[in-house]
Amino acid sequence: MKKQTQAIHTRFQRRDAYDALSMPVYHTAAYEFDNAESMSDAFCGRTDSPDYSRVMNPTVTFFENKVRSLTGAAEVIALNSGMAAISNTLFSVAAAGRNIVTSRHLFGNTYALITGTLPRFGVSPRLCDLTDIQAVESAVDRDTCCIYLEIITNPQMEVADLQALSLIARRKGIPLIADTTLIPFTEFSSHSLGVDIEVVSSTKYLSGGATSIGGLVMDYGTCPGFGRRMRTEMLLNLGAYMTPHVAYMQTIGLETLEARYRVQSGNAAVVAERLRTFPDVRHVNYVGLEDNPYYALAQRQFGSTAGAMITMELESREACISFINRLKLIRRATNLFDNKTLAIHPASTIFGLFTDAQRREMDVRDTTIRLSIGLEDTDDLLEDIGQALGYGSYGNNH
């Protein structure tokens, strides 16, 4: 089956008692067993029967199974946020005395986790330019536990060569871990590019209009013991498993992902191209533009679409704040890939608690606006952007 069909027609683990077409929401904490032996088998992982909803729930398992069928992953684990997916994954591979090779170009909380939280547990960051393969090779040593990256960085929109990084990871015997949130896993195969473990904020494209918070970890079976450690240690000891109601909503969102993504990515391409004609927009960053420095690599890795996130540069921080305050249709909000188009000034919000020096190191500029493009008509979006820049009806007439 094609992926869109798979997303809709994955079978339940067990036939529903009432033959429901949608997987029911199993709002229960625990499950009854026929005897002590079957209870022991469930708790010790010898059967696929759920034992306790902090570790396994039928509604969540169904969502995981859908993702597994779409990605070909050996194991999929659903968690209660994208950050939970990242932190649980890194706790699974790291240990005191080890280091993580990664970039300064990371989402704010991921950067804070790797450079602030994990060092308190004896795990150190090795920050380098992941687009410089020699620099990565030099940064990896015998204490490195993984190479970690975002496939398109947020908000810098940098793209690294996954296959080149995977060759280093293979030689060094460590996993390549990639946050693939910005391009849906239905559009490309990260594992075929050498990714061992994939993490996703399912809050974004999957949830179907920002209905819920969630995260996914896809284990491709090339990192020995990782999947077992996630199931028997992280879920049991850290307690970040996805809730059944969120799994239900994100299962429904997954069924419409392909249709929504095609519109959103198409809208983003139109808006990005048109934004370059606005006099006060100094630069537009979108990897789907043919003159973008990462265009060819992004096309090779991710296919013909480039996601639905755009950044644009204005003259100053003050111009950015004024622009955001004047928006009428586009919503002032964080998050990505809502059905609605969203605008945010990353430097004063997502990265607002970092120092000026830290933001400079991360290439987070005061002059950057981040746009998450939604499902609206592009003429209406451009009209709103135009009036927020002071052009009146510029968006429709230019």
HUNOR-V726389 format. One record per residue. N is the residue number from 1. SS is DSSP state (A for helix, B for strand, O for the rest). Layout:
n=(N N)
ss=(SS SS)
This chain:
n=(1 2 3 4 5 6 7 8 9 10 11 12 13 14 15 16 17 18 19 20 21 22 23 24 25 26 27 28 29 30 31 32 33 34 35 36 37 38 39 40 41 42 43 44 45 46 47 48 49 50 51 52 53 54 55 56 57 58 59 60 61 62 63 64 65 66 67 68 69 70 71 72 73 74 75 76 77 78 79 80 81 82 83 84 85 86 87 88 89 90 91 92 93 94 95 96 97 98 99 100 101 102 103 104 105 106 107 108 109 110 111 112 113 114 115 116 117 118 119 120 121 122 123 124 125 126 127 128 129 130 131 132 133 134 135 136 137 138 139 140 141 142 143 144 145 146 147 148 149 150 151 152 153 154 155 156 157 158 159 160 161 162 163 164 165 166 167 168 169 170 171 172 173 174 175 176 177 178 179 180 181 182 183 184 185 186 187 188 189 190 191 192 193 194 195 196 197 198 199 200 201 202 203 204 205 206 207 208 209 210 211 212 213 214 215 216 217 218 219 220 221 222 223 224 225 226 227 228 229 230 231 232 233 234 235 236 237 238 239 240 241 242 243 244 245 246 247 248 249 250 251 252 253 254 255 256 257 258 259 260 261 262 263 264 265 266 267 268 269 270 271 272 273 274 275 276 277 278 279 280 281 282 283 284 285 286 287 288 289 290 291 292 293 294 295 296 297 298 299 300 301 302 303 304 305 306 307 308 309 310 311 312 313 314 315 316 317 318 319 320 321 322 323 324 325 326 327 328 329 330 331 332 333 334 335 336 337 338 339 340 341 342 343 344 345 346 347 348 349 350 351 352 353 354 355 356 357 358 359 360 361 362 363 364 365 366 367 368 369 370 371 372 373 374 375 376 377 378 379 380 381 382 383 384 385 386 387 388 389 390 391 392 393 394 395 396 397 398)
ss=(O O A A A A A A A O O O O O O O O O O O O O O O O O O O O B O O O O O A A A A A A A A O O O O O O O O B O O O O O A A A A A A A A A A A A A A O O O B B B B B O O A A A A A A A A A A A A O O O O O B B B B O O O O O A A A A A A A A A A A A A A O O B B B B O O O O O A A A A A A A O O O O B B B B B B B O O O O O O O O O O O A A A A A A A A A A A O O B B B B B O O O O O O O O O O O A A A O O O B B B B B O O O O O O O O O O O O O B B B B B O O O O O O A A A A A A A A A A A A A O O B O O A A A A A A A A A A A A O A A A A A A A A A A A A A A A A A A A O O O O O O O B B B O O O O O O O O O A A A A A A A A O O O O O O B B B B B O O O A A A A A A A A A A O O O O B B O O O O O O O O O B B B O A A A O O O O O O O A A A A A A O O O O O O B B B B B O O O O O A A A A A A A A A A A O O O O O A A A A O)
